Amino acid sequence: MQNTVLFENNNTKAFYTMAWISFGISFVGTVIGLYLLDTTLPVKGFFAMSYLFTVSSCFTVAKVVRDKQEGERLINKVENAKTERLINEYVTP
């Protein structure tokens, strides 16, 4: 039986760096925009809380989708290993 890797990471370090830098720039830009927004403090607070909730929800959705995909990949590997074992037992003389 082959040794298989449960999780393959195809992203480069540059991709991770770019993702975090763009996240940081967008976060700082939003904070500056909220600070410079000409409105009352409660409205700014509402926008800030909505923004933070949206960002945290995006991270949660991304994690849930990734976890589901990894779980399905593991289940498929287990099923394939069982099938291969059965074939080896009953088909191979």
HTML snippet that shows the backbone in 3Dmol.js (N, CA, C, O; Angstrom):
<script src="https://3Dmol.org/build/3Dmol-min.js"></script>
<div id="view" style="width:600px;height:400px;position:relative"></div>
<script>
const pdb = `
ATOM      1  N   MET A   1       0.838  -1.174   0.000  1.00  0.00           N
ATOM      2  CA  MET A   1       0.000   0.000   0.000  1.00  0.00           C
ATOM      3  C   MET A   1       0.887   1.242   0.000  1.00  0.00           C
ATOM      4  O   MET A   1       1.945   1.263   0.630  1.00  0.00           O
ATOM      5  N   GLN A   2       0.448   2.261  -0.704  1.00  0.00           N
ATOM      6  CA  GLN A   2       1.219   3.492  -0.805  1.00  0.00           C
ATOM      7  C   GLN A   2       1.053   4.338   0.445  1.00  0.00           C
ATOM      8  O   GLN A   2       0.020   4.304   1.114  1.00  0.00           O
ATOM      9  N   ASN A   3       2.103   5.100   0.742  1.00  0.00           N
ATOM     10  CA  ASN A   3       1.972   6.110   1.778  1.00  0.00           C
ATOM     11  C   ASN A   3       1.401   7.358   1.125  1.00  0.00           C
ATOM     12  O   ASN A   3       1.939   7.838   0.128  1.00  0.00           O
ATOM     13  N   THR A   4       0.323   7.884   1.674  1.00  0.00           N
ATOM     14  CA  THR A   4      -0.305   9.073   1.104  1.00  0.00           C
ATOM     15  C   THR A   4      -0.273  10.200   2.106  1.00  0.00           C
ATOM     16  O   THR A   4      -0.283   9.981   3.317  1.00  0.00           O
ATOM     17  N   VAL A   5      -0.233  11.403   1.587  1.00  0.00           N
ATOM     18  CA  VAL A   5      -0.263  12.594   2.421  1.00  0.00           C
ATOM     19  C   VAL A   5      -1.717  12.987   2.606  1.00  0.00           C
ATOM     20  O   VAL A   5      -2.463  13.082   1.631  1.00  0.00           O
ATOM     21  N   LEU A   6      -2.130  13.218   3.856  1.00  0.00           N
ATOM     22  CA  LEU A   6      -3.525  13.559   4.114  1.00  0.00           C
ATOM     23  C   LEU A   6      -3.873  14.962   3.642  1.00  0.00           C
ATOM     24  O   LEU A   6      -5.016  15.216   3.263  1.00  0.00           O
ATOM     25  N   PHE A   7      -2.916  15.874   3.657  1.00  0.00           N
ATOM     26  CA  PHE A   7      -3.205  17.246   3.267  1.00  0.00           C
ATOM     27  C   PHE A   7      -2.051  17.764   2.440  1.00  0.00           C
ATOM     28  O   PHE A   7      -0.913  17.816   2.908  1.00  0.00           O
ATOM     29  N   GLU A   8      -2.344  18.147   1.216  1.00  0.00           N
ATOM     30  CA  GLU A   8      -1.320  18.722   0.360  1.00  0.00           C
ATOM     31  C   GLU A   8      -1.504  20.222   0.321  1.00  0.00           C
ATOM     32  O   GLU A   8      -2.613  20.710   0.102  1.00  0.00           O
ATOM     33  N   ASN A   9      -0.426  20.956   0.532  1.00  0.00           N
ATOM     34  CA  ASN A   9      -0.479  22.402   0.532  1.00  0.00           C
ATOM     35  C   ASN A   9       0.139  22.905  -0.767  1.00  0.00           C
ATOM     36  O   ASN A   9       1.347  22.790  -0.973  1.00  0.00           O
ATOM     37  N   ASN A  10      -0.693  23.462  -1.640  1.00  0.00           N
ATOM     38  CA  ASN A  10      -0.212  23.926  -2.934  1.00  0.00           C
ATOM     39  C   ASN A  10       0.051  25.421  -2.971  1.00  0.00           C
ATOM     40  O   ASN A  10       0.443  25.942  -4.015  1.00  0.00           O
ATOM     41  N   ASN A  11      -0.151  26.121  -1.880  1.00  0.00           N
ATOM     42  CA  ASN A  11       0.067  27.564  -1.858  1.00  0.00           C
ATOM     43  C   ASN A  11       1.516  27.885  -1.520  1.00  0.00           C
ATOM     44  O   ASN A  11       2.155  27.202  -0.720  1.00  0.00           O
ATOM     45  N   THR A  12       2.013  28.935  -2.148  1.00  0.00           N
ATOM     46  CA  THR A  12       3.384  29.358  -1.893  1.00  0.00           C
ATOM     47  C   THR A  12       3.426  30.352  -0.739  1.00  0.00           C
ATOM     48  O   THR A  12       2.400  30.896  -0.329  1.00  0.00           O
ATOM     49  N   LYS A  13       4.619  30.576  -0.229  1.00  0.00           N
ATOM     50  CA  LYS A  13       4.795  31.567   0.837  1.00  0.00           C
ATOM     51  C   LYS A  13       4.419  32.956   0.337  1.00  0.00           C
ATOM     52  O   LYS A  13       3.861  33.758   1.086  1.00  0.00           O
ATOM     53  N   ALA A  14       4.723  33.242  -0.929  1.00  0.00           N
ATOM     54  CA  ALA A  14       4.380  34.544  -1.503  1.00  0.00           C
ATOM     55  C   ALA A  14       2.858  34.754  -1.521  1.00  0.00           C
ATOM     56  O   ALA A  14       2.380  35.864  -1.287  1.00  0.00           O
ATOM     57  N   PHE A  15       2.103  33.682  -1.799  1.00  0.00           N
ATOM     58  CA  PHE A  15       0.646  33.799  -1.817  1.00  0.00           C
ATOM     59  C   PHE A  15       0.124  34.121  -0.423  1.00  0.00           C
ATOM     60  O   PHE A  15      -0.729  34.996  -0.270  1.00  0.00           O
ATOM     61  N   TYR A  16       0.630  33.417   0.607  1.00  0.00           N
ATOM     62  CA  TYR A  16       0.214  33.711   1.978  1.00  0.00           C
ATOM     63  C   TYR A  16       0.570  35.149   2.355  1.00  0.00           C
ATOM     64  O   TYR A  16      -0.235  35.858   2.957  1.00  0.00           O
ATOM     65  N   THR A  17       1.772  35.566   1.998  1.00  0.00           N
ATOM     66  CA  THR A  17       2.209  36.926   2.314  1.00  0.00           C
ATOM     67  C   THR A  17       1.300  37.941   1.644  1.00  0.00           C
ATOM     68  O   THR A  17       0.876  38.905   2.280  1.00  0.00           O
ATOM     69  N   MET A  18       0.996  37.736   0.368  1.00  0.00           N
ATOM     70  CA  MET A  18       0.121  38.644  -0.356  1.00  0.00           C
ATOM     71  C   MET A  18      -1.269  38.692   0.279  1.00  0.00           C
ATOM     72  O   MET A  18      -1.865  39.763   0.388  1.00  0.00           O
ATOM     73  N   ALA A  19      -1.784  37.541   0.694  1.00  0.00           N
ATOM     74  CA  ALA A  19      -3.111  37.493   1.300  1.00  0.00           C
ATOM     75  C   ALA A  19      -3.150  38.279   2.611  1.00  0.00           C
ATOM     76  O   ALA A  19      -4.082  39.050   2.839  1.00  0.00           O
ATOM     77  N   TRP A  20      -2.157  38.094   3.469  1.00  0.00           N
ATOM     78  CA  TRP A  20      -2.147  38.805   4.741  1.00  0.00           C
ATOM     79  C   TRP A  20      -1.873  40.299   4.570  1.00  0.00           C
ATOM     80  O   TRP A  20      -2.428  41.120   5.301  1.00  0.00           O
ATOM     81  N   ILE A  21      -1.021  40.653   3.608  1.00  0.00           N
ATOM     82  CA  ILE A  21      -0.764  42.079   3.358  1.00  0.00           C
ATOM     83  C   ILE A  21      -2.034  42.754   2.842  1.00  0.00           C
ATOM     84  O   ILE A  21      -2.375  43.850   3.288  1.00  0.00           O
ATOM     85  N   SER A  22      -2.737  42.112   1.908  1.00  0.00           N
ATOM     86  CA  SER A  22      -3.973  42.718   1.392  1.00  0.00           C
ATOM     87  C   SER A  22      -5.029  42.809   2.485  1.00  0.00           C
ATOM     88  O   SER A  22      -5.783  43.780   2.539  1.00  0.00           O
ATOM     89  N   PHE A  23      -5.090  41.806   3.356  1.00  0.00           N
ATOM     90  CA  PHE A  23      -6.023  41.869   4.485  1.00  0.00           C
ATOM     91  C   PHE A  23      -5.671  43.046   5.391  1.00  0.00           C
ATOM     92  O   PHE A  23      -6.554  43.805   5.793  1.00  0.00           O
ATOM     93  N   GLY A  24      -4.401  43.201   5.711  1.00  0.00           N
ATOM     94  CA  GLY A  24      -3.962  44.308   6.568  1.00  0.00           C
ATOM     95  C   GLY A  24      -4.261  45.666   5.963  1.00  0.00           C
ATOM     96  O   GLY A  24      -4.726  46.570   6.657  1.00  0.00           O
ATOM     97  N   ILE A  25      -3.995  45.812   4.672  1.00  0.00           N
ATOM     98  CA  ILE A  25      -4.265  47.088   4.002  1.00  0.00           C
ATOM     99  C   ILE A  25      -5.756  47.396   4.012  1.00  0.00           C
ATOM    100  O   ILE A  25      -6.153  48.529   4.285  1.00  0.00           O
ATOM    101  N   SER A  26      -6.590  46.393   3.716  1.00  0.00           N
ATOM    102  CA  SER A  26      -8.034  46.638   3.703  1.00  0.00           C
ATOM    103  C   SER A  26      -8.547  46.961   5.105  1.00  0.00           C
ATOM    104  O   SER A  26      -9.425  47.809   5.264  1.00  0.00           O
ATOM    105  N   PHE A  27      -8.003  46.292   6.118  1.00  0.00           N
ATOM    106  CA  PHE A  27      -8.425  46.551   7.491  1.00  0.00           C
ATOM    107  C   PHE A  27      -8.052  47.967   7.919  1.00  0.00           C
ATOM    108  O   PHE A  27      -8.876  48.695   8.472  1.00  0.00           O
ATOM    109  N   VAL A  28      -6.799  48.349   7.660  1.00  0.00           N
ATOM    110  CA  VAL A  28      -6.338  49.692   8.023  1.00  0.00           C
ATOM    111  C   VAL A  28      -7.114  50.752   7.240  1.00  0.00           C
ATOM    112  O   VAL A  28      -7.483  51.788   7.792  1.00  0.00           O
ATOM    113  N   GLY A  29      -7.359  50.491   5.958  1.00  0.00           N
ATOM    114  CA  GLY A  29      -8.127  51.439   5.149  1.00  0.00           C
ATOM    115  C   GLY A  29      -9.531  51.639   5.684  1.00  0.00           C
ATOM    116  O   GLY A  29     -10.041  52.760   5.694  1.00  0.00           O
ATOM    117  N   THR A  30     -10.153  50.568   6.125  1.00  0.00           N
ATOM    118  CA  THR A  30     -11.497  50.677   6.687  1.00  0.00           C
ATOM    119  C   THR A  30     -11.484  51.446   7.999  1.00  0.00           C
ATOM    120  O   THR A  30     -12.361  52.275   8.246  1.00  0.00           O
ATOM    121  N   VAL A  31     -10.499  51.176   8.837  1.00  0.00           N
ATOM    122  CA  VAL A  31     -10.399  51.895  10.110  1.00  0.00           C
ATOM    123  C   VAL A  31     -10.188  53.390   9.861  1.00  0.00           C
ATOM    124  O   VAL A  31     -10.814  54.222  10.518  1.00  0.00           O
ATOM    125  N   ILE A  32      -9.323  53.727   8.928  1.00  0.00           N
ATOM    126  CA  ILE A  32      -9.091  55.143   8.601  1.00  0.00           C
ATOM    127  C   ILE A  32     -10.372  55.762   8.036  1.00  0.00           C
ATOM    128  O   ILE A  32     -10.732  56.885   8.388  1.00  0.00           O
ATOM    129  N   GLY A  33     -11.054  55.025   7.159  1.00  0.00           N
ATOM    130  CA  GLY A  33     -12.305  55.528   6.604  1.00  0.00           C
ATOM    131  C   GLY A  33     -13.346  55.776   7.675  1.00  0.00           C
ATOM    132  O   GLY A  33     -14.053  56.783   7.635  1.00  0.00           O
ATOM    133  N   LEU A  34     -13.450  54.857   8.643  1.00  0.00           N
ATOM    134  CA  LEU A  34     -14.397  55.061   9.739  1.00  0.00           C
ATOM    135  C   LEU A  34     -14.012  56.268  10.595  1.00  0.00           C
ATOM    136  O   LEU A  34     -14.879  57.020  11.040  1.00  0.00           O
ATOM    137  N   TYR A  35     -12.718  56.448  10.820  1.00  0.00           N
ATOM    138  CA  TYR A  35     -12.252  57.575  11.628  1.00  0.00           C
ATOM    139  C   TYR A  35     -12.580  58.903  10.942  1.00  0.00           C
ATOM    140  O   TYR A  35     -12.994  59.862  11.593  1.00  0.00           O
ATOM    141  N   LEU A  36     -12.391  58.946   9.624  1.00  0.00           N
ATOM    142  CA  LEU A  36     -12.614  60.182   8.884  1.00  0.00           C
ATOM    143  C   LEU A  36     -14.070  60.390   8.483  1.00  0.00           C
ATOM    144  O   LEU A  36     -14.416  61.460   7.982  1.00  0.00           O
ATOM    145  N   LEU A  37     -14.924  59.404   8.688  1.00  0.00           N
ATOM    146  CA  LEU A  37     -16.324  59.505   8.326  1.00  0.00           C
ATOM    147  C   LEU A  37     -16.985  60.606   9.141  1.00  0.00           C
ATOM    148  O   LEU A  37     -16.839  60.661  10.362  1.00  0.00           O
ATOM    149  N   ASP A  38     -17.712  61.481   8.457  1.00  0.00           N
ATOM    150  CA  ASP A  38     -18.334  62.623   9.127  1.00  0.00           C
ATOM    151  C   ASP A  38     -19.738  62.239   9.591  1.00  0.00           C
ATOM    152  O   ASP A  38     -20.738  62.571   8.955  1.00  0.00           O
ATOM    153  N   THR A  39     -19.777  61.530  10.715  1.00  0.00           N
ATOM    154  CA  THR A  39     -21.049  61.103  11.294  1.00  0.00           C
ATOM    155  C   THR A  39     -20.876  60.953  12.799  1.00  0.00           C
ATOM    156  O   THR A  39     -19.797  61.192  13.340  1.00  0.00           O
ATOM    157  N   THR A  40     -21.954  60.555  13.464  1.00  0.00           N
ATOM    158  CA  THR A  40     -21.901  60.440  14.925  1.00  0.00           C
ATOM    159  C   THR A  40     -21.149  59.177  15.337  1.00  0.00           C
ATOM    160  O   THR A  40     -20.966  58.256  14.541  1.00  0.00           O
ATOM    161  N   LEU A  41     -20.725  59.154  16.577  1.00  0.00           N
ATOM    162  CA  LEU A  41     -19.983  58.021  17.116  1.00  0.00           C
ATOM    163  C   LEU A  41     -20.798  56.717  17.111  1.00  0.00           C
ATOM    164  O   LEU A  41     -20.239  55.670  16.784  1.00  0.00           O
ATOM    165  N   PRO A  42     -22.088  56.736  17.458  1.00  0.00           N
ATOM    166  CA  PRO A  42     -22.856  55.485  17.396  1.00  0.00           C
ATOM    167  C   PRO A  42     -22.915  54.888  15.971  1.00  0.00           C
ATOM    168  O   PRO A  42     -22.876  53.667  15.815  1.00  0.00           O
ATOM    169  N   VAL A  43     -23.007  55.723  14.958  1.00  0.00           N
ATOM    170  CA  VAL A  43     -23.035  55.232  13.582  1.00  0.00           C
ATOM    171  C   VAL A  43     -21.680  54.627  13.226  1.00  0.00           C
ATOM    172  O   VAL A  43     -21.617  53.570  12.598  1.00  0.00           O
ATOM    173  N   LYS A  44     -20.605  55.288  13.620  1.00  0.00           N
ATOM    174  CA  LYS A  44     -19.261  54.744  13.384  1.00  0.00           C
ATOM    175  C   LYS A  44     -19.104  53.400  14.105  1.00  0.00           C
ATOM    176  O   LYS A  44     -18.537  52.459  13.551  1.00  0.00           O
ATOM    177  N   GLY A  45     -19.606  53.313  15.337  1.00  0.00           N
ATOM    178  CA  GLY A  45     -19.532  52.065  16.090  1.00  0.00           C
ATOM    179  C   GLY A  45     -20.302  50.951  15.414  1.00  0.00           C
ATOM    180  O   GLY A  45     -19.850  49.807  15.379  1.00  0.00           O
ATOM    181  N   PHE A  46     -21.473  51.284  14.874  1.00  0.00           N
ATOM    182  CA  PHE A  46     -22.267  50.284  14.161  1.00  0.00           C
ATOM    183  C   PHE A  46     -21.508  49.774  12.934  1.00  0.00           C
ATOM    184  O   PHE A  46     -21.443  48.567  12.702  1.00  0.00           O
ATOM    185  N   PHE A  47     -20.936  50.687  12.151  1.00  0.00           N
ATOM    186  CA  PHE A  47     -20.175  50.282  10.973  1.00  0.00           C
ATOM    187  C   PHE A  47     -18.957  49.436  11.364  1.00  0.00           C
ATOM    188  O   PHE A  47     -18.651  48.443  10.705  1.00  0.00           O
ATOM    189  N   ALA A  48     -18.272  49.828  12.427  1.00  0.00           N
ATOM    190  CA  ALA A  48     -17.090  49.088  12.861  1.00  0.00           C
ATOM    191  C   ALA A  48     -17.472  47.676  13.324  1.00  0.00           C
ATOM    192  O   ALA A  48     -16.805  46.706  12.962  1.00  0.00           O
ATOM    193  N   MET A  49     -18.530  47.556  14.113  1.00  0.00           N
ATOM    194  CA  MET A  49     -18.960  46.231  14.570  1.00  0.00           C
ATOM    195  C   MET A  49     -19.429  45.373  13.397  1.00  0.00           C
ATOM    196  O   MET A  49     -19.151  44.174  13.361  1.00  0.00           O
ATOM    197  N   SER A  50     -20.132  45.965  12.448  1.00  0.00           N
ATOM    198  CA  SER A  50     -20.585  45.225  11.272  1.00  0.00           C
ATOM    199  C   SER A  50     -19.399  44.732  10.462  1.00  0.00           C
ATOM    200  O   SER A  50     -19.401  43.598   9.983  1.00  0.00           O
ATOM    201  N   TYR A  51     -18.390  45.570  10.304  1.00  0.00           N
ATOM    202  CA  TYR A  51     -17.193  45.193   9.552  1.00  0.00           C
ATOM    203  C   TYR A  51     -16.457  44.050  10.240  1.00  0.00           C
ATOM    204  O   TYR A  51     -16.081  43.076   9.589  1.00  0.00           O
ATOM    205  N   LEU A  52     -16.251  44.160  11.543  1.00  0.00           N
ATOM    206  CA  LEU A  52     -15.547  43.108  12.276  1.00  0.00           C
ATOM    207  C   LEU A  52     -16.326  41.790  12.253  1.00  0.00           C
ATOM    208  O   LEU A  52     -15.731  40.718  12.138  1.00  0.00           O
ATOM    209  N   PHE A  53     -17.649  41.868  12.363  1.00  0.00           N
ATOM    210  CA  PHE A  53     -18.467  40.660  12.302  1.00  0.00           C
ATOM    211  C   PHE A  53     -18.370  40.015  10.923  1.00  0.00           C
ATOM    212  O   PHE A  53     -18.295  38.791  10.815  1.00  0.00           O
ATOM    213  N   THR A  54     -18.372  40.830   9.871  1.00  0.00           N
ATOM    214  CA  THR A  54     -18.260  40.301   8.509  1.00  0.00           C
ATOM    215  C   THR A  54     -16.914  39.620   8.302  1.00  0.00           C
ATOM    216  O   THR A  54     -16.858  38.536   7.721  1.00  0.00           O
ATOM    217  N   VAL A  55     -15.835  40.231   8.764  1.00  0.00           N
ATOM    218  CA  VAL A  55     -14.503  39.645   8.608  1.00  0.00           C
ATOM    219  C   VAL A  55     -14.405  38.328   9.379  1.00  0.00           C
ATOM    220  O   VAL A  55     -13.904  37.339   8.845  1.00  0.00           O
ATOM    221  N   SER A  56     -14.874  38.303  10.621  1.00  0.00           N
ATOM    222  CA  SER A  56     -14.791  37.065  11.400  1.00  0.00           C
ATOM    223  C   SER A  56     -15.680  35.979  10.793  1.00  0.00           C
ATOM    224  O   SER A  56     -15.321  34.803  10.831  1.00  0.00           O
ATOM    225  N   SER A  57     -16.822  36.349  10.240  1.00  0.00           N
ATOM    226  CA  SER A  57     -17.694  35.374   9.574  1.00  0.00           C
ATOM    227  C   SER A  57     -17.022  34.795   8.340  1.00  0.00           C
ATOM    228  O   SER A  57     -17.154  33.602   8.067  1.00  0.00           O
ATOM    229  N   CYS A  58     -16.306  35.621   7.596  1.00  0.00           N
ATOM    230  CA  CYS A  58     -15.588  35.131   6.410  1.00  0.00           C
ATOM    231  C   CYS A  58     -14.535  34.103   6.804  1.00  0.00           C
ATOM    232  O   CYS A  58     -14.407  33.067   6.152  1.00  0.00           O
ATOM    233  N   PHE A  59     -13.777  34.381   7.866  1.00  0.00           N
ATOM    234  CA  PHE A  59     -12.779  33.418   8.333  1.00  0.00           C
ATOM    235  C   PHE A  59     -13.447  32.112   8.764  1.00  0.00           C
ATOM    236  O   PHE A  59     -12.939  31.030   8.469  1.00  0.00           O
ATOM    237  N   THR A  60     -14.574  32.206   9.456  1.00  0.00           N
ATOM    238  CA  THR A  60     -15.266  31.013   9.920  1.00  0.00           C
ATOM    239  C   THR A  60     -15.798  30.185   8.756  1.00  0.00           C
ATOM    240  O   THR A  60     -15.656  28.963   8.750  1.00  0.00           O
ATOM    241  N   VAL A  61     -16.403  30.835   7.777  1.00  0.00           N
ATOM    242  CA  VAL A  61     -16.917  30.110   6.611  1.00  0.00           C
ATOM    243  C   VAL A  61     -15.777  29.432   5.863  1.00  0.00           C
ATOM    244  O   VAL A  61     -15.903  28.277   5.455  1.00  0.00           O
ATOM    245  N   ALA A  62     -14.671  30.138   5.681  1.00  0.00           N
ATOM    246  CA  ALA A  62     -13.531  29.541   4.984  1.00  0.00           C
ATOM    247  C   ALA A  62     -13.012  28.313   5.733  1.00  0.00           C
ATOM    248  O   ALA A  62     -12.671  27.311   5.105  1.00  0.00           O
ATOM    249  N   LYS A  63     -12.948  28.376   7.055  1.00  0.00           N
ATOM    250  CA  LYS A  63     -12.471  27.241   7.841  1.00  0.00           C
ATOM    251  C   LYS A  63     -13.439  26.061   7.757  1.00  0.00           C
ATOM    252  O   LYS A  63     -13.006  24.915   7.636  1.00  0.00           O
ATOM    253  N   VAL A  64     -14.734  26.329   7.819  1.00  0.00           N
ATOM    254  CA  VAL A  64     -15.722  25.262   7.759  1.00  0.00           C
ATOM    255  C   VAL A  64     -15.673  24.564   6.399  1.00  0.00           C
ATOM    256  O   VAL A  64     -15.733  23.336   6.327  1.00  0.00           O
ATOM    257  N   VAL A  65     -15.567  25.335   5.336  1.00  0.00           N
ATOM    258  CA  VAL A  65     -15.496  24.757   3.996  1.00  0.00           C
ATOM    259  C   VAL A  65     -14.226  23.917   3.854  1.00  0.00           C
ATOM    260  O   VAL A  65     -14.268  22.816   3.304  1.00  0.00           O
ATOM    261  N   ARG A  66     -13.102  24.430   4.346  1.00  0.00           N
ATOM    262  CA  ARG A  66     -11.847  23.682   4.272  1.00  0.00           C
ATOM    263  C   ARG A  66     -11.916  22.400   5.089  1.00  0.00           C
ATOM    264  O   ARG A  66     -11.474  21.349   4.625  1.00  0.00           O
ATOM    265  N   ASP A  67     -12.463  22.471   6.294  1.00  0.00           N
ATOM    266  CA  ASP A  67     -12.579  21.282   7.141  1.00  0.00           C
ATOM    267  C   ASP A  67     -13.465  20.225   6.493  1.00  0.00           C
ATOM    268  O   ASP A  67     -13.158  19.035   6.556  1.00  0.00           O
ATOM    269  N   LYS A  68     -14.564  20.652   5.869  1.00  0.00           N
ATOM    270  CA  LYS A  68     -15.447  19.704   5.199  1.00  0.00           C
ATOM    271  C   LYS A  68     -14.731  19.031   4.039  1.00  0.00           C
ATOM    272  O   LYS A  68     -14.850  17.820   3.852  1.00  0.00           O
ATOM    273  N   GLN A  69     -13.986  19.813   3.258  1.00  0.00           N
ATOM    274  CA  GLN A  69     -13.256  19.251   2.125  1.00  0.00           C
ATOM    275  C   GLN A  69     -12.187  18.266   2.594  1.00  0.00           C
ATOM    276  O   GLN A  69     -12.027  17.201   1.997  1.00  0.00           O
ATOM    277  N   GLU A  70     -11.466  18.603   3.638  1.00  0.00           N
ATOM    278  CA  GLU A  70     -10.443  17.696   4.164  1.00  0.00           C
ATOM    279  C   GLU A  70     -11.077  16.422   4.711  1.00  0.00           C
ATOM    280  O   GLU A  70     -10.525  15.335   4.540  1.00  0.00           O
ATOM    281  N   GLY A  71     -12.233  16.544   5.369  1.00  0.00           N
ATOM    282  CA  GLY A  71     -12.914  15.369   5.892  1.00  0.00           C
ATOM    283  C   GLY A  71     -13.377  14.445   4.776  1.00  0.00           C
ATOM    284  O   GLY A  71     -13.250  13.225   4.878  1.00  0.00           O
ATOM    285  N   GLU A  72     -13.911  15.028   3.714  1.00  0.00           N
ATOM    286  CA  GLU A  72     -14.337  14.215   2.576  1.00  0.00           C
ATOM    287  C   GLU A  72     -13.151  13.533   1.913  1.00  0.00           C
ATOM    288  O   GLU A  72     -13.253  12.386   1.477  1.00  0.00           O
ATOM    289  N   ARG A  73     -12.038  14.228   1.836  1.00  0.00           N
ATOM    290  CA  ARG A  73     -10.827  13.643   1.239  1.00  0.00           C
ATOM    291  C   ARG A  73     -10.354  12.451   2.065  1.00  0.00           C
ATOM    292  O   ARG A  73      -9.967  11.424   1.507  1.00  0.00           O
ATOM    293  N   LEU A  74     -10.382  12.579   3.387  1.00  0.00           N
ATOM    294  CA  LEU A  74      -9.961  11.487   4.262  1.00  0.00           C
ATOM    295  C   LEU A  74     -10.912  10.300   4.142  1.00  0.00           C
ATOM    296  O   LEU A  74     -10.467   9.154   4.079  1.00  0.00           O
ATOM    297  N   ILE A  75     -12.219  10.566   4.109  1.00  0.00           N
ATOM    298  CA  ILE A  75     -13.202   9.480   3.968  1.00  0.00           C
ATOM    299  C   ILE A  75     -12.991   8.746   2.654  1.00  0.00           C
ATOM    300  O   ILE A  75     -13.045   7.517   2.615  1.00  0.00           O
ATOM    301  N   ASN A  76     -12.749   9.492   1.570  1.00  0.00           N
ATOM    302  CA  ASN A  76     -12.510   8.860   0.271  1.00  0.00           C
ATOM    303  C   ASN A  76     -11.250   7.999   0.298  1.00  0.00           C
ATOM    304  O   ASN A  76     -11.230   6.928  -0.307  1.00  0.00           O
ATOM    305  N   LYS A  77     -10.207   8.441   0.982  1.00  0.00           N
ATOM    306  CA  LYS A  77      -8.978   7.656   1.060  1.00  0.00           C
ATOM    307  C   LYS A  77      -9.206   6.369   1.846  1.00  0.00           C
ATOM    308  O   LYS A  77      -8.682   5.315   1.484  1.00  0.00           O
ATOM    309  N   VAL A  78      -9.986   6.456   2.919  1.00  0.00           N
ATOM    310  CA  VAL A  78     -10.283   5.251   3.708  1.00  0.00           C
ATOM    311  C   VAL A  78     -11.103   4.274   2.874  1.00  0.00           C
ATOM    312  O   VAL A  78     -10.833   3.073   2.876  1.00  0.00           O
ATOM    313  N   GLU A  79     -12.102   4.786   2.163  1.00  0.00           N
ATOM    314  CA  GLU A  79     -12.917   3.908   1.324  1.00  0.00           C
ATOM    315  C   GLU A  79     -12.085   3.269   0.216  1.00  0.00           C
ATOM    316  O   GLU A  79     -12.256   2.088  -0.085  1.00  0.00           O
ATOM    317  N   ASN A  80     -11.190   4.038  -0.387  1.00  0.00           N
ATOM    318  CA  ASN A  80     -10.315   3.489  -1.427  1.00  0.00           C
ATOM    319  C   ASN A  80      -9.385   2.418  -0.866  1.00  0.00           C
ATOM    320  O   ASN A  80      -9.133   1.406  -1.521  1.00  0.00           O
ATOM    321  N   ALA A  81      -8.879   2.638   0.336  1.00  0.00           N
ATOM    322  CA  ALA A  81      -7.998   1.643   0.953  1.00  0.00           C
ATOM    323  C   ALA A  81      -8.752   0.357   1.252  1.00  0.00           C
ATOM    324  O   ALA A  81      -8.212  -0.732   1.055  1.00  0.00           O
ATOM    325  N   LYS A  82      -9.988   0.462   1.723  1.00  0.00           N
ATOM    326  CA  LYS A  82     -10.798  -0.731   1.990  1.00  0.00           C
ATOM    327  C   LYS A  82     -11.074  -1.486   0.692  1.00  0.00           C
ATOM    328  O   LYS A  82     -10.972  -2.712   0.648  1.00  0.00           O
ATOM    329  N   THR A  83     -11.419  -0.762  -0.347  1.00  0.00           N
ATOM    330  CA  THR A  83     -11.686  -1.397  -1.641  1.00  0.00           C
ATOM    331  C   THR A  83     -10.443  -2.084  -2.173  1.00  0.00           C
ATOM    332  O   THR A  83     -10.512  -3.208  -2.670  1.00  0.00           O
ATOM    333  N   GLU A  84      -9.316  -1.415  -2.072  1.00  0.00           N
ATOM    334  CA  GLU A  84      -8.058  -2.011  -2.545  1.00  0.00           C
ATOM    335  C   GLU A  84      -7.722  -3.273  -1.756  1.00  0.00           C
ATOM    336  O   GLU A  84      -7.262  -4.256  -2.336  1.00  0.00           O
ATOM    337  N   ARG A  85      -7.944  -3.262  -0.452  1.00  0.00           N
ATOM    338  CA  ARG A  85      -7.680  -4.437   0.364  1.00  0.00           C
ATOM    339  C   ARG A  85      -8.585  -5.600  -0.028  1.00  0.00           C
ATOM    340  O   ARG A  85      -8.129  -6.740  -0.123  1.00  0.00           O
ATOM    341  N   LEU A  86      -9.868  -5.313  -0.256  1.00  0.00           N
ATOM    342  CA  LEU A  86     -10.802  -6.355  -0.675  1.00  0.00           C
ATOM    343  C   LEU A  86     -10.408  -6.940  -2.033  1.00  0.00           C
ATOM    344  O   LEU A  86     -10.465  -8.155  -2.227  1.00  0.00           O
ATOM    345  N   ILE A  87     -10.016  -6.092  -2.954  1.00  0.00           N
ATOM    346  CA  ILE A  87      -9.599  -6.559  -4.267  1.00  0.00           C
ATOM    347  C   ILE A  87      -8.373  -7.443  -4.137  1.00  0.00           C
ATOM    348  O   ILE A  87      -8.288  -8.493  -4.774  1.00  0.00           O
ATOM    349  N   ASN A  88      -7.428  -7.022  -3.318  1.00  0.00           N
ATOM    350  CA  ASN A  88      -6.200  -7.813  -3.120  1.00  0.00           C
ATOM    351  C   ASN A  88      -6.497  -9.165  -2.473  1.00  0.00           C
ATOM    352  O   ASN A  88      -5.852 -10.158  -2.807  1.00  0.00           O
ATOM    353  N   GLU A  89      -7.454  -9.219  -1.563  1.00  0.00           N
ATOM    354  CA  GLU A  89      -7.791 -10.456  -0.884  1.00  0.00           C
ATOM    355  C   GLU A  89      -8.509 -11.449  -1.782  1.00  0.00           C
ATOM    356  O   GLU A  89      -8.207 -12.642  -1.763  1.00  0.00           O
ATOM    357  N   TYR A  90      -9.463 -10.959  -2.572  1.00  0.00           N
ATOM    358  CA  TYR A  90     -10.339 -11.857  -3.309  1.00  0.00           C
ATOM    359  C   TYR A  90     -10.003 -12.015  -4.779  1.00  0.00           C
ATOM    360  O   TYR A  90     -10.386 -13.019  -5.380  1.00  0.00           O
ATOM    361  N   VAL A  91      -9.313 -11.081  -5.374  1.00  0.00           N
ATOM    362  CA  VAL A  91      -9.011 -11.163  -6.799  1.00  0.00           C
ATOM    363  C   VAL A  91      -7.609 -11.697  -7.037  1.00  0.00           C
ATOM    364  O   VAL A  91      -7.395 -12.505  -7.941  1.00  0.00           O
ATOM    365  N   THR A  92      -6.673 -11.259  -6.247  1.00  0.00           N
ATOM    366  CA  THR A  92      -5.295 -11.673  -6.410  1.00  0.00           C
ATOM    367  C   THR A  92      -5.112 -13.093  -5.862  1.00  0.00           C
ATOM    368  O   THR A  92      -5.469 -13.362  -4.715  1.00  0.00           O
ATOM    369  N   PRO A  93      -4.548 -14.021  -6.689  1.00  0.00           N
ATOM    370  CA  PRO A  93      -4.359 -15.407  -6.217  1.00  0.00           C
ATOM    371  C   PRO A  93      -3.283 -15.530  -5.167  1.00  0.00           C
ATOM    372  O   PRO A  93      -3.016 -16.630  -4.682  1.00  0.00           O
TER     373      PRO A  93
END
`;
const viewer = $3Dmol.createViewer("view");
viewer.addModel(pdb, "pdb");
viewer.setStyle({}, {cartoon: {color: "spectrum"}});
viewer.zoomTo();
viewer.render();
</script>
